[in-house]
Amino acid sequence: MVLYSAISMYFCPLIADYKKMQTPNITGRTAEIAILENLFQSKRSEFVAIYGRRRVGKTFLVKELFGQRYAFYMSGLSNAGTKLQLTNFMAALGRFDTKTEGGGIPPTWFAAFQLLIRYLEKCPQKRKVVFIDELPWLDTPRSGFVTALEHFWNSWAYHRNDVLLIACGSSTSWMIDSLINNRGGLHNRVTKRIHLHPFTLGETEAFLKSKGGVFDRYQIVQLYMAMGGIPFYLDEIDVKQSIPQNIDQLFFAEEGTLRNEFQNLYRSLFKREERHIAVIEALAKKAKGMSRKDLAKASRLPNGGTFTKILQELAQCGFIKKYFPFGKKNRSCSLWAESHDLN
């Protein structure tokens, strides 16, 4: 009874915040919806970067808000070369501008963005929403994609007042390093950044109710501790079955939807993902945080610059956190595997 009362006290303010603003088909995300709608109403061109781990609902959020208002939309292809990415771009452009359908593949990203500019200049929408999803996948080696994007924004879109450019990506480290903290032509060009986090407990409860689920709050906490607030995972829940039955079928059944999610997730986010997995597995064996030196040793990785990059990438994606022990004058730190904060 004491535990149930504590859980209820935690849920109530979260549910109240959730009810303040709701958009059909979207659970929660009230702050993000307000930001995006304000950007759409802005009197100047806006460049927004949306990032967060895979399966957290970035694409769904943008499509639900602007799906009927796109001037242009494309999504990068995983593990595809520059030529195939440009072919994909041309196919996407053809869906919006039939005059370009069946046209030749542009030789470079610079040429591709020039085609996009010509189309947008004759586009009838008063507010031109350009949504480029999985942006990091487009930045293939020696493709010149980032330079072409810089030119598109700096020489054309920035000087107008009718463009809303939305760049989205699951590779948080790329979005932060190459876009938000860009030191070249895109430096300080992103006008708004949105880090989309997993659902809170209150949003998780609301999401399950929208699916017709009838779970008490203790069961929801159990589910949250197993899955976190990841919408894609929660959407796989069969509300007619119990929480243990769902977990068993999703994670442990031979054909379970999430059986290989751990490996697939890291493979989609990192190059040479086995190094990142080694760090996570080392941390998972400890009930408390580890110093960098001990973590490198346990992961069997050299404690150098590459290890620093691995830790940064894992932290940026929300898998680990850095903590400074209380009272330590030298600010030595411990690193923890990311737990799902009940926020």
N, C-alpha and C positions, 0 to 999 in steps of 0.2 A: 504493500500500500504506500509506503514512504517513497519507494522508487517510482511508482506510477504518478504520485503527486508531483515529484520533482520533474518528471518528464513533461507532465501537463503544464507546469509553470513555465517550462522552457518553450513549449510549442505556442502558447497563446499569443505572445507579442509577434511571433513570426507569421502566424496566420493573419493577424490584424494588418501587418505591413503588406502582406500579399493581396489582401482584399482592396487596398487603396486604389490599385490600377490593374485591370485585367484586359487582355486582348484576346479575342476568340482564338482558340487552338493553341495559345501560348500560356504555359504555366509559369507564374512568377516573372522574373526578368523586368520588373517594373522600372528600375532605374535605367536599364539599358534601352528599354522601349522609349522612355522619355527623352533620353539623349539622342537616339536616332531620329525620332520625330522632330526634335528641335533642329537637328542638322538638315533635315529635309526642308524645313521652313526657313532656313537661313537665307539671307540676302546676298551671300557670297558663295563661291565654290568651296567645298569642304572635302578633306581627305581624311578618312577615318580608317584606322587599323584595328581589326578585331582578332584577338588571338586567345588561345586557351587549348587545353589538351584535346585530343581526338575524342569524339563521341559526346562532347559536352553540349552540343546544340547550336554551334555558331551559324552554320548554313541554314538550319531550320529557322532560327530567329530572323535572319535577313530575308529569307524567302517568304515567311509569313507576313512580314511587314511591308515588303516592297515587291513581292513576286508579280503583282499586276502593274507595277510602275517601273519596271526595268526599261532602260534605254538599251542596255547591253549587259549580258551575263555570260561568263565562261568559267570553267573550272579546270585547273591544271591536272595533268595526268601523272600518275605515280610511275616513277622509274622509266620515263619516256625521254627520248633525245629531243634536241631542238627542232628538228624537222617535223617530228610527229606533234610536238607542242604547237608549232605554227600551223600545221594542218588542222589541229583541233580548234585553234583560234579562228581560222577561216570558216570552218563549219559553224562555229558559234555566231560569227558575224552574219553568215548567210541566213540564219534563222530570224534575224532582226532586219536585215537589209537584203531583200530578194534579188536586188540588182547585182549583188556580189556573189550570189549563190553559184557554185560551179566555177568560180574564178580561179586563177592560178594561185599557188601557195606563195606568199611573200618570202623573199630570200632572207630577210632579217627581221628582228623585232622592231627596229626603227621603221621599216617599211610597213609592218603590220599596224603600228600605232598611227601612222599617217592615214591608212585606210579607215581606222576607227575614227579619227578626227573628221575626215570627209563625211562619213556617215552621220556623226553626231551633229555636225553643223547644219544638216538638213533635217535632223530629227525634230518632230513637232512638239515633243514634250517640253513644258515650261521648265521642269526640273529634271535633269538628265541623270538618272541613277545608273552608274556603271559599277557592276559588282564582279570583281575578279576573285574567285574562290581558289583555295589551295595555292596561293601565290608562290610559296617557296619552291614548289615543284616546277614552276616555270623557269626558275633561275638555274638552268643547267650549265655545266662548265663551258666557258668561252662563248656563251650564247648572246651576251650583251643585253640581257633582258632588263637588268636594273638601270643601266644607262639609258635605254629606250624609254623606260617608265619615267625616269627623271625628266627627260626631254618632253614627254607628253604632258606632264604636270607643269613643269616650269615655263615652258614656252607657249602653252595653249590653255590648259584647264584652269590654272591659277589666275589667269588674267580675265576670266569670265566670271559670271555670277550665277550660273545655272547648272553647275556640275556637282554631283555628290558621288565621289569615288570611294568605294568601299573595298578595302583589301583584307582578305581573310586568310588565315593559315593556322594549321595545327602544330607546325614546328615553331614553338614559342621562341626558341633560341634564335632562329633565323629572323623571325618577325621583329624581335628586339634589336638584334645586332645589325641586321642589314637594312631595316626599314625605319624603325622608331629612333634608333641611335645612329642612323646613317651619318657618316662623316664626309660624304661627298655631296652631290647635287641635291639629294633628298634631305639634307640636314635641316631639321626643324620644319619640314614641310607637312608632316602629319599634323592635322589640326585637332584631332581627337583620337584617343586610344581607348579601347574597351577590352579589358581582360575578363573574359567570360568564365566564371567559376562554376563548379558543380552546384546542384540544388542544395539549399539549406534543408534542415529537417522539415520546416513548415512547408516548403515548396515540394518536397518529396511526398508529404502527406497529401497535399492538394493534387499532385500528379496522379497518385494511386487512386484517389477518389474519382478523378476524371475518367479513369479506366474502369470504374465500377468496383474497385477493390474495397473490401470491408475488413480492414486490419486495425487492431488496437495499437496504441502508440508504443507499447513495449515491442510488438512485432515489427513496427516500422523502424525502431531503433536497431533491432537485430539486423534487419535488411540493410539499413544505412551503413552499419559497421562492416557488412560483407561486400557491399557494392559501391558505397559512397553515394553521392547524389548525381550520378551520371545518367542523363535522360535515356540514352540508348540502351543501357543495361536495364533500367527500370521499365522501359517499354516492352522488354521481353518477359516481364512477369505475367504469369497466368493467374489472374485474380481468383480463379476458381480453386486454386490449390493453395496449400499452406506455404509459409516461408521456407521451411526445410525442404519440402518437395521441390519448390522452384529452384533453390540453390543446387540441389542434387541433380536436377535435370539440365540446368544451364551450364554448370561447371564440371560435373563428373560423369554425365552420360557420354557414351561413345560419340554421339553426334551432337553433343551439347553446343549451343550457339557460342558460349563463352569459354569453351574448353581450352582453346589455343589463343585466347585473347591476350594473355601476357606477352607471349613471343611476338604476335602480330602487331601489338601496340608499339613495342619498342623498335621493331623493325621498320615501322612506318615513320618513326620520329627521328631516329639517329642512324648515322653511318657507323658501321662496325658496332652494332648495338650490343654485342656480347660483352664489351667493356662496361657499358652502363648497367647491364643485367648483373654483372659480377659485383658491382658496388651495392646494388639493391639487395642481392642475396646475402652479401656480407652483413649489411645492416639488419636484415631480417632475423639473423641469428642472435642478435644482441637485444636484451630487454631495455637497454639504455643507449645513449649516443656514444659515438666513438670519435676519438681524435683523428685528425687527418692522417697522421703517421700510421696509426693502428689500422685505419680504414684502407689505406693503400696496401699495407702488408696483407690484410685479410682478403683483399680483392686480387692480390697477386699482380698489381699494376705498379709501374714506376711512379714514384712520388715527384713528378715534375710538372712542366707546363701543360702537357696533354691531360694529366690527371686533374689539374685545375679546371680545364675546359670541360671535362666530363662532369665534374661536380657542378659547375655553373649551368650546364645544360639541364641536368637533372633538377636543379633548384628552380630554374626558370619554368620548367614544365610542371612544377609542383609535386615532384615525387620525393624530394628530400628537403629538409630545412636546416639552416645553420643556427645554432644556439650558442650564446656566450654564457658559460657557467658563472653564477653569482659569486662575486668576491675575487675573481681571477684578475689580477692586475695586468697580466700580459695579454689579456683578451684571447687566450687560447680558446678554441671553439670545439664543440662536438657537432657531429652531423647525424641527423635522424632520418630514417625512412619516413616519408610523408604519411601521416595518419589523417583520416578524414575528420577534419575539425567539425564539431557540432555547432556551426555558426549560422 
